[in-house]
Every structure is written in C-alpha cells, then in structure tokens.
Amino acid sequence: MEFKKCARCGCFFVTDGDVCTSCMPKDRLDIFKLKNYFEENNNYSSVQNISISTGISAKNVSRYINNGNFPNISL
Ligand SMILES: [Zn+2]
C-alpha cells in the first residue's frame, strides 16, 4: 500500500488514482466537460485557454492530458 497526496485537495489517501475518493467524482465531471469541449472546439491553443473556457484549473487540465485521458490532444 502506498500513500499518495491527492492532486485536487492535497489530502493523503491510499488508492491507484491521482485523487482521493471524495475528489474522484469531480475529476470525472471535469473529464466529461473537457471531452465535450474538445468535441466542440478545434481551436484550443493552450492549457490556459482551455482552463478559461471550461472553468477547470490549468493544473488539472494538464494532469488529465498527461494521464492519457485525451490521447488525441497534444498541446
Ligand atoms: Zn482529494
């Protein structure tokens, strides 16, 4: 078992993911929002831009992309 620091709230937890169980639904919602965003927009230029348009923090946008949630997106 490995303790990890939650990427969203900073609490320590034990699981396979990046975030604790209370933040997991928020991650899922963000990924859902991002997925829709990428489907509707072709002119995303930067993480900052996406963050402003979606309301998802730039840190989290980068994390989802780095985690391979959006294999077709490269910034
Ligand atoms: Zn958390």
N, CA, C, O and the ligand as a Tripos MOL2 file, in Angstrom:
@<TRIPOS>MOLECULE
protein
  301   299    76     0     0
PROTEIN
NO_CHARGES

@<TRIPOS>ATOM
      1 N           0.8540   -1.2040    0.0000 N.3       1 MET1
      2 CA          0.0000    0.0000    0.0000 C.3       1 MET1
      3 C           0.8800    1.2420    0.0000 C.2       1 MET1
      4 O           1.8710    1.3280    0.7250 O.2       1 MET1
      5 N           0.4980    2.1790   -0.8160 N.am      2 GLU2
      6 CA          1.2820    3.3900   -0.9570 C.3       2 GLU2
      7 C           0.3930    4.5970   -0.6670 C.2       2 GLU2
      8 O          -0.7230    4.7030   -1.1770 O.2       2 GLU2
      9 N           0.9070    5.4990    0.1570 N.am      3 PHE3
     10 CA          0.1610    6.7270    0.4100 C.3       3 PHE3
     11 C           0.4750    7.7410   -0.6620 C.2       3 PHE3
     12 O           1.6290    7.9410   -1.0410 O.2       3 PHE3
     13 N          -0.5660    8.3720   -1.1380 N.am      4 LYS4
     14 CA         -0.3890    9.3990   -2.1500 C.3       4 LYS4
     15 C          -1.0760   10.6670   -1.6880 C.2       4 LYS4
     16 O          -1.9850   10.6560   -0.8580 O.2       4 LYS4
     17 N          -0.5950   11.7750   -2.2680 N.am      5 LYS5
     18 CA         -1.2320   13.0430   -1.9540 C.3       5 LYS5
     19 C          -2.2320   13.3500   -3.0660 C.2       5 LYS5
     20 O          -1.8860   13.3320   -4.2470 O.2       5 LYS5
     21 N          -3.4380   13.6240   -2.6870 N.am      6 CYS6
     22 CA         -4.4920   13.9060   -3.6580 C.3       6 CYS6
     23 C          -4.1220   15.1190   -4.5110 C.2       6 CYS6
     24 O          -3.7210   16.1570   -3.9830 O.2       6 CYS6
     25 N          -4.2590   14.9840   -5.8340 N.am      7 ALA7
     26 CA         -3.8910   16.0600   -6.7540 C.3       7 ALA7
     27 C          -4.8730   17.2270   -6.7040 C.2       7 ALA7
     28 O          -4.5720   18.3140   -7.1970 O.2       7 ALA7
     29 N          -6.0340   17.0080   -6.1150 N.am      8 ARG8
     30 CA         -7.0290   18.0880   -6.0460 C.3       8 ARG8
     31 C          -7.0380   18.7880   -4.6970 C.2       8 ARG8
     32 O          -6.9160   20.0100   -4.6240 O.2       8 ARG8
     33 N          -7.1850   17.9990   -3.6160 N.am      9 CYS9
     34 CA         -7.3800   18.6460   -2.3170 C.3       9 CYS9
     35 C          -6.1550   18.5550   -1.4240 C.2       9 CYS9
     36 O          -6.0880   19.2360   -0.4000 O.2       9 CYS9
     37 N          -5.1720   17.7160   -1.7960 N.am     10 GLY10
     38 CA         -3.9350   17.6480   -1.0350 C.3      10 GLY10
     39 C          -3.9620   16.7100    0.1540 C.2      10 GLY10
     40 O          -2.9730   16.6030    0.8800 O.2      10 GLY10
     41 N          -5.0850   16.0250    0.3660 N.am     11 CYS11
     42 CA         -5.1250   15.0940    1.4920 C.3      11 CYS11
     43 C          -4.4120   13.7950    1.1210 C.2      11 CYS11
     44 O          -4.2390   13.5030   -0.0620 O.2      11 CYS11
     45 N          -4.0050   13.0290    2.1000 N.am     12 PHE12
     46 CA         -3.3330   11.7650    1.8380 C.3      12 PHE12
     47 C          -4.3440   10.6400    1.7740 C.2      12 PHE12
     48 O          -5.3180   10.6150    2.5260 O.2      12 PHE12
     49 N          -4.1020    9.7150    0.8720 N.am     13 PHE13
     50 CA         -5.0600    8.6390    0.6630 C.3      13 PHE13
     51 C          -4.3420    7.4330    0.0950 C.2      13 PHE13
     52 O          -3.1930    7.5320   -0.3350 O.2      13 PHE13
     53 N          -5.0170    6.2930    0.0940 N.am     14 VAL14
     54 CA         -4.4480    5.0770   -0.4830 C.3      14 VAL14
     55 C          -5.3570    4.5910   -1.5930 C.2      14 VAL14
     56 O          -6.4740    4.1440   -1.3330 O.2      14 VAL14
     57 N          -4.9000    4.6730   -2.7990 N.am     15 THR15
     58 CA         -5.6370    4.1670   -3.9500 C.3      15 THR15
     59 C          -4.7310    4.1620   -5.1630 C.2      15 THR15
     60 O          -3.5640    4.5440   -5.0760 O.2      15 THR15
     61 N          -5.2650    3.7310   -6.2910 N.am     16 ASP16
     62 CA         -4.4560    3.6740   -7.5080 C.3      16 ASP16
     63 C          -4.4470    4.9910   -8.2710 C.2      16 ASP16
     64 O          -3.5440    5.2490   -9.0680 O.2      16 ASP16
     65 N          -5.4450    5.8160   -8.0270 N.am     17 GLY17
     66 CA         -5.5990    7.0270   -8.8330 C.3      17 GLY17
     67 C          -4.7670    8.1940   -8.3430 C.2      17 GLY17
     68 O          -3.9290    8.0660   -7.4500 O.2      17 GLY17
     69 N          -5.0250    9.3370   -8.9570 N.am     18 ASP18
     70 CA         -4.3420   10.5880   -8.6290 C.3      18 ASP18
     71 C          -5.0270   11.3340   -7.5020 C.2      18 ASP18
     72 O          -4.4160   12.1560   -6.8190 O.2      18 ASP18
     73 N          -6.2960   11.0390   -7.3190 N.am     19 VAL19
     74 CA         -7.0900   11.8150   -6.3760 C.3      19 VAL19
     75 C          -7.7850   10.8970   -5.3670 C.2      19 VAL19
     76 O          -7.9580    9.7010   -5.6050 O.2      19 VAL19
     77 N          -8.1750   11.4860   -4.2420 N.am     20 CYS20
     78 CA         -8.8490   10.7130   -3.1930 C.3      20 CYS20
     79 C         -10.2850   10.3910   -3.6040 C.2      20 CYS20
     80 O         -10.7840   10.9280   -4.5930 O.2      20 CYS20
     81 N         -10.9350    9.5340   -2.8600 N.am     21 THR21
     82 CA        -12.2740    9.0890   -3.2600 C.3      21 THR21
     83 C         -13.2860   10.2340   -3.2830 C.2      21 THR21
     84 O         -14.2340   10.1970   -4.0670 O.2      21 THR21
     85 N         -13.0990   11.2480   -2.4380 N.am     22 SER22
     86 CA        -14.0720   12.3380   -2.4580 C.3      22 SER22
     87 C         -13.8590   13.2710   -3.6410 C.2      22 SER22
     88 O         -14.7700   14.0070   -4.0210 O.2      22 SER22
     89 N         -12.6630   13.2490   -4.2300 N.am     23 CYS23
     90 CA        -12.4010   14.0960   -5.3940 C.3      23 CYS23
     91 C         -12.6430   13.3620   -6.7100 C.2      23 CYS23
     92 O         -12.7170   13.9880   -7.7670 O.2      23 CYS23
     93 N         -12.7640   12.0540   -6.6490 N.am     24 MET24
     94 CA        -12.9450   11.2730   -7.8820 C.3      24 MET24
     95 C         -14.1420   11.7190   -8.7190 C.2      24 MET24
     96 O         -14.0130   11.8640   -9.9350 O.2      24 MET24
     97 N         -15.3050   11.9390   -8.0970 N.am     25 PRO25
     98 CA        -16.4410   12.3940   -8.9130 C.3      25 PRO25
     99 C         -16.1610   13.7340   -9.5790 C.2      25 PRO25
    100 O         -16.6440   13.9800  -10.6850 O.2      25 PRO25
    101 N         -15.3910   14.6100   -8.9300 N.am     26 LYS26
    102 CA        -15.0600   15.9120   -9.5120 C.3      26 LYS26
    103 C         -14.1600   15.7420  -10.7160 C.2      26 LYS26
    104 O         -14.3210   16.4230  -11.7290 O.2      26 LYS26
    105 N         -13.2050   14.8220  -10.5990 N.am     27 ASP27
    106 CA        -12.3300   14.5170  -11.7290 C.3      27 ASP27
    107 C         -13.1530   14.0020  -12.9020 C.2      27 ASP27
    108 O         -12.9570   14.4070  -14.0470 O.2      27 ASP27
    109 N         -14.0690   13.1090  -12.5920 N.am     28 ARG28
    110 CA        -14.8810   12.5120  -13.6440 C.3      28 ARG28
    111 C         -15.7020   13.5730  -14.3680 C.2      28 ARG28
    112 O         -15.8340   13.5480  -15.5910 O.2      28 ARG28
    113 N         -16.2480   14.4970  -13.5960 N.am     29 LEU29
    114 CA        -17.0510   15.5840  -14.1600 C.3      29 LEU29
    115 C         -16.1900   16.4860  -15.0420 C.2      29 LEU29
    116 O         -16.6040   16.8790  -16.1320 O.2      29 LEU29
    117 N         -14.9890   16.8090  -14.5620 N.am     30 ASP30
    118 CA        -14.0680   17.6500  -15.3360 C.3      30 ASP30
    119 C         -13.7030   16.9840  -16.6590 C.2      30 ASP30
    120 O         -13.6840   17.6290  -17.7070 O.2      30 ASP30
    121 N         -13.4170   15.6930  -16.5970 N.am     31 ILE31
    122 CA        -13.0200   14.9580  -17.7990 C.3      31 ILE31
    123 C         -14.1830   14.9280  -18.7920 C.2      31 ILE31
    124 O         -13.9890   15.0430  -20.0020 O.2      31 ILE31
    125 N         -15.3850   14.7730  -18.2580 N.am     32 PHE32
    126 CA        -16.5800   14.7870  -19.0900 C.3      32 PHE32
    127 C         -16.7280   16.1480  -19.7870 C.2      32 PHE32
    128 O         -16.9940   16.2250  -20.9870 O.2      32 PHE32
    129 N         -16.5470   17.2170  -19.0010 N.am     33 LYS33
    130 CA        -16.6380   18.5840  -19.5350 C.3      33 LYS33
    131 C         -15.5810   18.8160  -20.6100 C.2      33 LYS33
    132 O         -15.8660   19.3820  -21.6650 O.2      33 LYS33
    133 N         -14.3570   18.3720  -20.3280 N.am     34 LEU34
    134 CA        -13.2500   18.5410  -21.2690 C.3      34 LEU34
    135 C         -13.5080   17.7910  -22.5690 C.2      34 LEU34
    136 O         -13.2170   18.2830  -23.6590 O.2      34 LEU34
    137 N         -14.0600   16.5910  -22.4290 N.am     35 LYS35
    138 CA        -14.3440   15.7720  -23.5860 C.3      35 LYS35
    139 C         -15.3160   16.5190  -24.5040 C.2      35 LYS35
    140 O         -15.1140   16.5860  -25.7170 O.2      35 LYS35
    141 N         -16.3620   17.0730  -23.9120 N.am     36 ASN36
    142 CA        -17.3180   17.8610  -24.6900 C.3      36 ASN36
    143 C         -16.6520   19.0640  -25.3210 C.2      36 ASN36
    144 O         -16.9100   19.4040  -26.4760 O.2      36 ASN36
    145 N         -15.7920   19.7010  -24.5470 N.am     37 TYR37
    146 CA        -15.1040   20.8810  -25.0490 C.3      37 TYR37
    147 C         -14.2650   20.5470  -26.2850 C.2      37 TYR37
    148 O         -14.3060   21.2660  -27.2830 O.2      37 TYR37
    149 N         -13.5140   19.4620  -26.2110 N.am     38 PHE38
    150 CA        -12.6590   19.0730  -27.3300 C.3      38 PHE38
    151 C         -13.4780   18.6510  -28.5440 C.2      38 PHE38
    152 O         -13.0310   18.7930  -29.6830 O.2      38 PHE38
    153 N         -14.6900   18.1280  -28.2950 N.am     39 GLU39
    154 CA        -15.5490   17.7370  -29.4120 C.3      39 GLU39
    155 C         -16.1000   18.9610  -30.1280 C.2      39 GLU39
    156 O         -16.3070   18.9470  -31.3420 O.2      39 GLU39
    157 N         -16.3340   20.0210  -29.3580 N.am     40 GLU40
    158 CA        -16.9800   21.2120  -29.9350 C.3      40 GLU40
    159 C         -15.9770   22.2540  -30.4170 C.2      40 GLU40
    160 O         -16.3260   23.1290  -31.2100 O.2      40 GLU40
    161 N         -14.7390   22.1690  -29.9480 N.am     41 ASN41
    162 CA        -13.7450   23.1860  -30.3020 C.3      41 ASN41
    163 C         -12.5270   22.5720  -30.9590 C.2      41 ASN41
    164 O         -11.9710   21.5820  -30.4820 O.2      41 ASN41
    165 N         -12.1320   23.1670  -32.0420 N.am     42 ASN42
    166 CA        -10.9240   22.6970  -32.7080 C.3      42 ASN42
    167 C          -9.7870   23.6940  -32.5680 C.2      42 ASN42
    168 O          -8.6600   23.4250  -32.9840 O.2      42 ASN42
    169 N         -10.0820   24.8240  -31.9920 N.am     43 ASN43
    170 CA         -9.0950   25.9010  -31.9730 C.3      43 ASN43
    171 C          -8.4940   26.1330  -30.5840 C.2      43 ASN43
    172 O          -8.1150   27.2540  -30.2450 O.2      43 ASN43
    173 N          -8.4090   25.0700  -29.7860 N.am     44 TYR44
    174 CA         -7.7640   25.2080  -28.4820 C.3      44 TYR44
    175 C          -6.2660   25.3740  -28.7140 C.2      44 TYR44
    176 O          -5.6470   24.6050  -29.4500 O.2      44 TYR44
    177 N          -5.7050   26.3780  -28.0830 N.am     45 SER45
    178 CA         -4.3040   26.6890  -28.3750 C.3      45 SER45
    179 C          -3.3940   26.4010  -27.1980 C.2      45 SER45
    180 O          -2.2140   26.1010  -27.3830 O.2      45 SER45
    181 N          -3.9290   26.4900  -25.9900 N.am     46 SER46
    182 CA         -3.0750   26.2720  -24.8260 C.3      46 SER46
    183 C          -3.9050   25.7730  -23.6510 C.2      46 SER46
    184 O          -5.1290   25.8990  -23.6360 O.2      46 SER46
    185 N          -3.2280   25.2150  -22.6870 N.am     47 VAL47
    186 CA         -3.8900   24.7370  -21.4750 C.3      47 VAL47
    187 C          -4.6110   25.8970  -20.7890 C.2      47 VAL47
    188 O          -5.7250   25.7480  -20.2860 O.2      47 VAL47
    189 N          -3.9500   27.0540  -20.7810 N.am     48 GLN48
    190 CA         -4.5070   28.2610  -20.1630 C.3      48 GLN48
    191 C          -5.8500   28.6210  -20.7850 C.2      48 GLN48
    192 O          -6.8200   28.9360  -20.0960 O.2      48 GLN48
    193 N          -5.8680   28.5630  -22.1020 N.am     49 ASN49
    194 CA         -7.0560   28.8500  -22.8810 C.3      49 ASN49
    195 C          -8.2090   27.9150  -22.5420 C.2      49 ASN49
    196 O          -9.3430   28.3480  -22.3350 O.2      49 ASN49
    197 N          -7.8980   26.6380  -22.4900 N.am     50 ILE50
    198 CA         -8.8880   25.6060  -22.1770 C.3      50 ILE50
    199 C          -9.4100   25.8150  -20.7660 C.2      50 ILE50
    200 O         -10.6030   25.6740  -20.4960 O.2      50 ILE50
    201 N          -8.4930   26.1530  -19.8750 N.am     51 SER51
    202 CA         -8.8530   26.3870  -18.4840 C.3      51 SER51
    203 C          -9.8700   27.5160  -18.3600 C.2      51 SER51
    204 O         -10.8540   27.4000  -17.6290 O.2      51 SER51
    205 N          -9.6270   28.5990  -19.0720 N.am     52 ILE52
    206 CA        -10.5330   29.7470  -19.0200 C.3      52 ILE52
    207 C         -11.9030   29.3850  -19.6070 C.2      52 ILE52
    208 O         -12.9410   29.7570  -19.0590 O.2      52 ILE52
    209 N         -11.8920   28.6620  -20.7170 N.am     53 SER53
    210 CA        -13.1500   28.3070  -21.3860 C.3      53 SER53
    211 C         -13.9810   27.2940  -20.6080 C.2      53 SER53
    212 O         -15.2100   27.3380  -20.6490 O.2      53 SER53
    213 N         -13.3240   26.3890  -19.9040 N.am     54 THR54
    214 CA        -14.0560   25.3120  -19.2390 C.3      54 THR54
    215 C         -14.2370   25.5390  -17.7400 C.2      54 THR54
    216 O         -15.0840   24.9010  -17.1160 O.2      54 THR54
    217 N         -13.4550   26.4330  -17.1620 N.am     55 GLY55
    218 CA        -13.5320   26.6480  -15.7230 C.3      55 GLY55
    219 C         -12.7640   25.5930  -14.9290 C.2      55 GLY55
    220 O         -12.8110   25.5830  -13.6990 O.2      55 GLY55
    221 N         -12.0610   24.7120  -15.6270 N.am     56 ILE56
    222 CA        -11.2400   23.6930  -14.9730 C.3      56 ILE56
    223 C          -9.8340   24.2630  -14.8110 C.2      56 ILE56
    224 O          -9.3150   24.8790  -15.7420 O.2      56 ILE56
    225 N          -9.2120   24.0730  -13.6590 N.am     57 SER57
    226 CA         -7.9120   24.6830  -13.4340 C.3      57 SER57
    227 C          -6.8670   24.1410  -14.4090 C.2      57 SER57
    228 O          -6.9100   22.9730  -14.7970 O.2      57 SER57
    229 N          -5.9320   25.0050  -14.7970 N.am     58 ALA58
    230 CA         -4.8920   24.6310  -15.7620 C.3      58 ALA58
    231 C          -4.1180   23.4170  -15.2720 C.2      58 ALA58
    232 O          -3.7280   22.5550  -16.0600 O.2      58 ALA58
    233 N          -3.9010   23.3580  -13.9750 N.am     59 LYS59
    234 CA         -3.1780   22.2480  -13.3610 C.3      59 LYS59
    235 C          -3.8970   20.9270  -13.6410 C.2      59 LYS59
    236 O          -3.2780   19.9230  -13.9940 O.2      59 LYS59
    237 N          -5.2190   20.9560  -13.4720 N.am     60 ASN60
    238 CA         -5.9910   19.7370  -13.7050 C.3      60 ASN60
    239 C          -6.0660   19.3940  -15.1900 C.2      60 ASN60
    240 O          -6.0000   18.2210  -15.5580 O.2      60 ASN60
    241 N          -6.2030   20.4080  -16.0440 N.am     61 VAL61
    242 CA         -6.2370   20.1520  -17.4910 C.3      61 VAL61
    243 C          -4.9450   19.4380  -17.9090 C.2      61 VAL61
    244 O          -4.9870   18.4430  -18.6330 O.2      61 VAL61
    245 N          -3.8010   19.9540  -17.4480 N.am     62 SER62
    246 CA         -2.5050   19.3360  -17.7710 C.3      62 SER62
    247 C          -2.4520   17.9110  -17.2530 C.2      62 SER62
    248 O          -1.9640   17.0070  -17.9320 O.2      62 SER62
    249 N          -2.9580   17.7200  -16.0420 N.am     63 ARG63
    250 CA         -2.9140   16.3960  -15.4280 C.3      63 ARG63
    251 C          -3.7060   15.3840  -16.2590 C.2      63 ARG63
    252 O          -3.2330   14.2720  -16.4930 O.2      63 ARG63
    253 N          -4.9040   15.7610  -16.7040 N.am     64 TYR64
    254 CA         -5.7260   14.8330  -17.4950 C.3      64 TYR64
    255 C          -5.0340   14.4960  -18.8090 C.2      64 TYR64
    256 O          -5.0310   13.3450  -19.2460 O.2      64 TYR64
    257 N          -4.4450   15.5190  -19.4340 N.am     65 ILE65
    258 CA         -3.7710   15.2840  -20.7150 C.3      65 ILE65
    259 C          -2.5540   14.3810  -20.5040 C.2      65 ILE65
    260 O          -2.3320   13.4390  -21.2650 O.2      65 ILE65
    261 N          -1.7660   14.6790  -19.4610 N.am     66 ASN66
    262 CA         -0.5820   13.8560  -19.1740 C.3      66 ASN66
    263 C          -0.9480   12.4300  -18.7920 C.2      66 ASN66
    264 O          -0.1800   11.4990  -19.0350 O.2      66 ASN66
    265 N          -2.1180   12.2610  -18.1980 N.am     67 ASN67
    266 CA         -2.5550   10.9300  -17.7870 C.3      67 ASN67
    267 C          -3.0870   10.1020  -18.9440 C.2      67 ASN67
    268 O          -3.4100    8.9240  -18.7870 O.2      67 ASN67
    269 N          -3.1730   10.7290  -20.1020 N.am     68 GLY68
    270 CA         -3.6320    9.9960  -21.2720 C.3      68 GLY68
    271 C          -5.1400    9.9070  -21.3940 C.2      68 GLY68
    272 O          -5.6520    9.0370  -22.0970 O.2      68 GLY68
    273 N          -5.8670   10.8050  -20.7130 N.am     69 ASN69
    274 CA         -7.3180   10.8050  -20.8500 C.3      69 ASN69
    275 C          -7.7560   11.2870  -22.2260 C.2      69 ASN69
    276 O          -8.8460   10.9660  -22.7000 O.2      69 ASN69
    277 N          -6.8760   12.0700  -22.8600 N.am     70 PHE70
    278 CA         -7.2060   12.5990  -24.1820 C.3      70 PHE70
    279 C          -6.0380   12.3460  -25.1350 C.2      70 PHE70
    280 O          -5.2770   13.2580  -25.4570 O.2      70 PHE70
    281 N          -5.9070   11.1070  -25.5770 N.am     71 PRO71
    282 CA         -4.7500   10.7240  -26.3850 C.3      71 PRO71
    283 C          -4.6300   11.5160  -27.6860 C.2      71 PRO71
    284 O          -3.5390   11.6120  -28.2500 O.2      71 PRO71
    285 N          -5.7290   12.0780  -28.1660 N.am     72 ASN72
    286 CA         -5.6720   12.8190  -29.4360 C.3      72 ASN72
    287 C          -5.2780   14.2820  -29.2700 C.2      72 ASN72
    288 O          -5.0670   14.9960  -30.2510 O.2      72 ASN72
    289 N          -5.1830   14.7140  -28.0220 N.am     73 ILE73
    290 CA         -4.8920   16.1180  -27.7810 C.3      73 ILE73
    291 C          -3.4090   16.2950  -27.4720 C.2      73 ILE73
    292 O          -2.8750   15.6470  -26.5720 O.2      73 ILE73
    293 N          -2.7590   17.1600  -28.2090 N.am     74 SER74
    294 CA         -1.3850   17.4840  -27.8560 C.3      74 SER74
    295 C          -1.2340   19.0030  -27.8460 C.2      74 SER74
    296 O          -1.6190   19.6820  -28.7970 O.2      74 SER74
    297 N          -0.6900   19.5050  -26.7970 N.am     75 LEU75
    298 CA         -0.5280   20.9540  -26.6540 C.3      75 LEU75
    299 C           0.9330   21.2900  -26.4120 C.2      75 LEU75
    300 O           1.2810   22.4620  -26.2650 O.2      75 LEU75
    301 ZN         -8.9740   14.9170   -2.7300 Zn       76 ZN76
@<TRIPOS>BOND
     1     1     2 1
     2     2     3 1
     3     3     4 2
     4     3     5 am
     5     5     6 1
     6     6     7 1
     7     7     8 2
     8     7     9 am
     9     9    10 1
    10    10    11 1
    11    11    12 2
    12    11    13 am
    13    13    14 1
    14    14    15 1
    15    15    16 2
    16    15    17 am
    17    17    18 1
    18    18    19 1
    19    19    20 2
    20    19    21 am
    21    21    22 1
    22    22    23 1
    23    23    24 2
    24    23    25 am
    25    25    26 1
    26    26    27 1
    27    27    28 2
    28    27    29 am
    29    29    30 1
    30    30    31 1
    31    31    32 2
    32    31    33 am
    33    33    34 1
    34    34    35 1
    35    35    36 2
    36    35    37 am
    37    37    38 1
    38    38    39 1
    39    39    40 2
    40    39    41 am
    41    41    42 1
    42    42    43 1
    43    43    44 2
    44    43    45 am
    45    45    46 1
    46    46    47 1
    47    47    48 2
    48    47    49 am
    49    49    50 1
    50    50    51 1
    51    51    52 2
    52    51    53 am
    53    53    54 1
    54    54    55 1
    55    55    56 2
    56    55    57 am
    57    57    58 1
    58    58    59 1
    59    59    60 2
    60    59    61 am
    61    61    62 1
    62    62    63 1
    63    63    64 2
    64    63    65 am
    65    65    66 1
    66    66    67 1
    67    67    68 2
    68    67    69 am
    69    69    70 1
    70    70    71 1
    71    71    72 2
    72    71    73 am
    73    73    74 1
    74    74    75 1
    75    75    76 2
    76    75    77 am
    77    77    78 1
    78    78    79 1
    79    79    80 2
    80    79    81 am
    81    81    82 1
    82    82    83 1
    83    83    84 2
    84    83    85 am
    85    85    86 1
    86    86    87 1
    87    87    88 2
    88    87    89 am
    89    89    90 1
    90    90    91 1
    91    91    92 2
    92    91    93 am
    93    93    94 1
    94    94    95 1
    95    95    96 2
    96    95    97 am
    97    97    98 1
    98    98    99 1
    99    99   100 2
   100    99   101 am
   101   101   102 1
   102   102   103 1
   103   103   104 2
   104   103   105 am
   105   105   106 1
   106   106   107 1
   107   107   108 2
   108   107   109 am
   109   109   110 1
   110   110   111 1
   111   111   112 2
   112   111   113 am
   113   113   114 1
   114   114   115 1
   115   115   116 2
   116   115   117 am
   117   117   118 1
   118   118   119 1
   119   119   120 2
   120   119   121 am
   121   121   122 1
   122   122   123 1
   123   123   124 2
   124   123   125 am
   125   125   126 1
   126   126   127 1
   127   127   128 2
   128   127   129 am
   129   129   130 1
   130   130   131 1
   131   131   132 2
   132   131   133 am
   133   133   134 1
   134   134   135 1
   135   135   136 2
   136   135   137 am
   137   137   138 1
   138   138   139 1
   139   139   140 2
   140   139   141 am
   141   141   142 1
   142   142   143 1
   143   143   144 2
   144   143   145 am
   145   145   146 1
   146   146   147 1
   147   147   148 2
   148   147   149 am
   149   149   150 1
   150   150   151 1
   151   151   152 2
   152   151   153 am
   153   153   154 1
   154   154   155 1
   155   155   156 2
   156   155   157 am
   157   157   158 1
   158   158   159 1
   159   159   160 2
   160   159   161 am
   161   161   162 1
   162   162   163 1
   163   163   164 2
   164   163   165 am
   165   165   166 1
   166   166   167 1
   167   167   168 2
   168   167   169 am
   169   169   170 1
   170   170   171 1
   171   171   172 2
   172   171   173 am
   173   173   174 1
   174   174   175 1
   175   175   176 2
   176   175   177 am
   177   177   178 1
   178   178   179 1
   179   179   180 2
   180   179   181 am
   181   181   182 1
   182   182   183 1
   183   183   184 2
   184   183   185 am
   185   185   186 1
   186   186   187 1
   187   187   188 2
   188   187   189 am
   189   189   190 1
   190   190   191 1
   191   191   192 2
   192   191   193 am
   193   193   194 1
   194   194   195 1
   195   195   196 2
   196   195   197 am
   197   197   198 1
   198   198   199 1
   199   199   200 2
   200   199   201 am
   201   201   202 1
   202   202   203 1
   203   203   204 2
   204   203   205 am
   205   205   206 1
   206   206   207 1
   207   207   208 2
   208   207   209 am
   209   209   210 1
   210   210   211 1
   211   211   212 2
   212   211   213 am
   213   213   214 1
   214   214   215 1
   215   215   216 2
   216   215   217 am
   217   217   218 1
   218   218   219 1
   219   219   220 2
   220   219   221 am
   221   221   222 1
   222   222   223 1
   223   223   224 2
   224   223   225 am
   225   225   226 1
   226   226   227 1
   227   227   228 2
   228   227   229 am
   229   229   230 1
   230   230   231 1
   231   231   232 2
   232   231   233 am
   233   233   234 1
   234   234   235 1
   235   235   236 2
   236   235   237 am
   237   237   238 1
   238   238   239 1
   239   239   240 2
   240   239   241 am
   241   241   242 1
   242   242   243 1
   243   243   244 2
   244   243   245 am
   245   245   246 1
   246   246   247 1
   247   247   248 2
   248   247   249 am
   249   249   250 1
   250   250   251 1
   251   251   252 2
   252   251   253 am
   253   253   254 1
   254   254   255 1
   255   255   256 2
   256   255   257 am
   257   257   258 1
   258   258   259 1
   259   259   260 2
   260   259   261 am
   261   261   262 1
   262   262   263 1
   263   263   264 2
   264   263   265 am
   265   265   266 1
   266   266   267 1
   267   267   268 2
   268   267   269 am
   269   269   270 1
   270   270   271 1
   271   271   272 2
   272   271   273 am
   273   273   274 1
   274   274   275 1
   275   275   276 2
   276   275   277 am
   277   277   278 1
   278   278   279 1
   279   279   280 2
   280   279   281 am
   281   281   282 1
   282   282   283 1
   283   283   284 2
   284   283   285 am
   285   285   286 1
   286   286   287 1
   287   287   288 2
   288   287   289 am
   289   289   290 1
   290   290   291 1
   291   291   292 2
   292   291   293 am
   293   293   294 1
   294   294   295 1
   295   295   296 2
   296   295   297 am
   297   297   298 1
   298   298   299 1
   299   299   300 2
@<TRIPOS>SUBSTRUCTURE
     1 MET1         2 RESIDUE 1 A MET
     2 GLU2         6 RESIDUE 1 A GLU
     3 PHE3        10 RESIDUE 1 A PHE
     4 LYS4        14 RESIDUE 1 A LYS
     5 LYS5        18 RESIDUE 1 A LYS
     6 CYS6        22 RESIDUE 1 A CYS
     7 ALA7        26 RESIDUE 1 A ALA
     8 ARG8        30 RESIDUE 1 A ARG
     9 CYS9        34 RESIDUE 1 A CYS
    10 GLY10       38 RESIDUE 1 A GLY
    11 CYS11       42 RESIDUE 1 A CYS
    12 PHE12       46 RESIDUE 1 A PHE
    13 PHE13       50 RESIDUE 1 A PHE
    14 VAL14       54 RESIDUE 1 A VAL
    15 THR15       58 RESIDUE 1 A THR
    16 ASP16       62 RESIDUE 1 A ASP
    17 GLY17       66 RESIDUE 1 A GLY
    18 ASP18       70 RESIDUE 1 A ASP
    19 VAL19       74 RESIDUE 1 A VAL
    20 CYS20       78 RESIDUE 1 A CYS
    21 THR21       82 RESIDUE 1 A THR
    22 SER22       86 RESIDUE 1 A SER
    23 CYS23       90 RESIDUE 1 A CYS
    24 MET24       94 RESIDUE 1 A MET
    25 PRO25       98 RESIDUE 1 A PRO
    26 LYS26      102 RESIDUE 1 A LYS
    27 ASP27      106 RESIDUE 1 A ASP
    28 ARG28      110 RESIDUE 1 A ARG
    29 LEU29      114 RESIDUE 1 A LEU
    30 ASP30      118 RESIDUE 1 A ASP
    31 ILE31      122 RESIDUE 1 A ILE
    32 PHE32      126 RESIDUE 1 A PHE
    33 LYS33      130 RESIDUE 1 A LYS
    34 LEU34      134 RESIDUE 1 A LEU
    35 LYS35      138 RESIDUE 1 A LYS
    36 ASN36      142 RESIDUE 1 A ASN
    37 TYR37      146 RESIDUE 1 A TYR
    38 PHE38      150 RESIDUE 1 A PHE
    39 GLU39      154 RESIDUE 1 A GLU
    40 GLU40      158 RESIDUE 1 A GLU
    41 ASN41      162 RESIDUE 1 A ASN
    42 ASN42      166 RESIDUE 1 A ASN
    43 ASN43      170 RESIDUE 1 A ASN
    44 TYR44      174 RESIDUE 1 A TYR
    45 SER45      178 RESIDUE 1 A SER
    46 SER46      182 RESIDUE 1 A SER
    47 VAL47      186 RESIDUE 1 A VAL
    48 GLN48      190 RESIDUE 1 A GLN
    49 ASN49      194 RESIDUE 1 A ASN
    50 ILE50      198 RESIDUE 1 A ILE
    51 SER51      202 RESIDUE 1 A SER
    52 ILE52      206 RESIDUE 1 A ILE
    53 SER53      210 RESIDUE 1 A SER
    54 THR54      214 RESIDUE 1 A THR
    55 GLY55      218 RESIDUE 1 A GLY
    56 ILE56      222 RESIDUE 1 A ILE
    57 SER57      226 RESIDUE 1 A SER
    58 ALA58      230 RESIDUE 1 A ALA
    59 LYS59      234 RESIDUE 1 A LYS
    60 ASN60      238 RESIDUE 1 A ASN
    61 VAL61      242 RESIDUE 1 A VAL
    62 SER62      246 RESIDUE 1 A SER
    63 ARG63      250 RESIDUE 1 A ARG
    64 TYR64      254 RESIDUE 1 A TYR
    65 ILE65      258 RESIDUE 1 A ILE
    66 ASN66      262 RESIDUE 1 A ASN
    67 ASN67      266 RESIDUE 1 A ASN
    68 GLY68      270 RESIDUE 1 A GLY
    69 ASN69      274 RESIDUE 1 A ASN
    70 PHE70      278 RESIDUE 1 A PHE
    71 PRO71      282 RESIDUE 1 A PRO
    72 ASN72      286 RESIDUE 1 A ASN
    73 ILE73      290 RESIDUE 1 A ILE
    74 SER74      294 RESIDUE 1 A SER
    75 LEU75      298 RESIDUE 1 A LEU
    76 ZN76       301 GROUP 0 **** ****
